[in-house]
Amino acid sequence: MAKRNTFSTYTDLGFWGSKLLLNHLPFVLFLSFITMIYIANSHLAERNVRNIQILQKEIKEMRWHYLSIQSENMYNSQRSEVAKKVKDLGLRSLNERPKRLIVKDEE
């Protein structure tokens, strides 16, 4: 009569299988340790990539902010804009050439 194949016959290691597994147990544990290190390293790399992307986005926003402030500063430093702002203080632009004062040394 033929032997019936069940799940337990496939999972039964027998004497030689268990001896083989016990002999190679340190190598299997080493491979498991290396696998855990590999997984941890990939998680760390993904976290670093996300942080880099966040920092690049912040740099881009700060560059936009810098350029807008720079253009506003250039607009406000134009001669006509400065004249408008100091008009309330009673200052006005000079319409004639400046006069030169010459001081003679008395020796």
C-alpha positions in Angstrom: 0.0 0.0 0.0 1.2 3.5 -0.9 2.2 5.9 1.8 -0.1 8.9 2.1 1.6 12.3 1.9 0.4 14.7 4.6 1.5 18.1 5.7 3.4 16.6 8.7 5.5 14.4 6.3 6.7 17.5 4.5 7.5 19.4 7.7 9.3 16.5 9.5 13.0 17.1 9.3 14.1 13.7 10.6 17.4 13.0 12.2 19.6 14.2 9.3 17.6 17.4 8.7 17.7 18.5 12.3 21.4 17.7 12.6 22.1 19.7 9.5 20.0 22.6 10.8 21.8 22.6 14.2 25.2 22.4 12.5 24.4 25.5 10.4 22.6 27.4 13.1 25.3 30.0 13.6 25.4 30.8 9.9 21.6 31.1 9.8 21.7 33.5 12.8 24.4 35.5 11.1 22.3 35.8 7.9 19.4 36.9 10.1 21.5 39.6 11.8 22.8 40.8 8.4 19.2 41.0 7.1 18.1 43.1 10.1 21.0 45.5 9.6 20.1 45.8 5.9 16.5 46.6 6.7 17.5 49.1 9.3 19.9 50.7 6.9 17.2 51.1 4.2 14.9 52.7 6.8 17.6 55.2 7.8 18.3 56.0 4.2 14.6 56.7 3.5 14.4 58.9 6.5 17.5 60.9 5.3 16.0 61.3 1.8 12.7 62.7 3.3 14.7 65.1 5.5 16.7 66.2 2.5 13.5 66.9 0.5 12.1 68.9 3.4 15.2 71.0 3.6 15.3 71.6 -0.1 11.7 72.8 0.0 12.6 75.2 2.9 15.7 76.5 0.9 13.5 77.2 -2.1 10.9 79.1 0.0 13.7 81.1 1.7 15.2 81.9 -1.7 11.8 83.2 -2.8 11.5 85.3 0.3 15.0 86.7 -0.1 14.3 87.7 -3.7 11.0 89.4 -2.8 12.7 91.4 0.0 15.6 92.3 -2.3 13.2 93.5 -5.1 11.2 95.5 -2.5 14.4 97.0 -1.1 15.6 98.0 -4.6 12.2 99.7 -5.3 12.3 101.6 -2.0 15.8 102.8 -2.6 15.0 104.5 -5.8 15.5 108.3 -5.8 11.8 109.1 -6.4 10.6 106.8 -3.6 13.1 108.2 -1.1 12.0 111.7 -2.1 8.4 110.8 -1.4 9.2 109.4 2.0 11.3 112.3 3.2 8.9 115.0 1.8 7.0 115.0 5.2 10.2 115.7 7.0 10.8 118.9 5.0 13.6 117.6 3.0 13.7 118.1 -0.7 16.0 117.2 -3.5 18.7 119.7 -4.6 17.8 121.5 -7.9 21.1 123.3 -8.3 24.7 122.2 -8.2 26.2 122.0 -4.7 28.5 124.9 -3.7 32.1 124.3 -2.9 33.5 125.9 0.3 37.2 126.7 0.3 38.9 127.2 3.6 42.2 129.0 3.5 44.9 128.1 6.0 46.1 131.0 8.0 49.8 130.7 8.5 
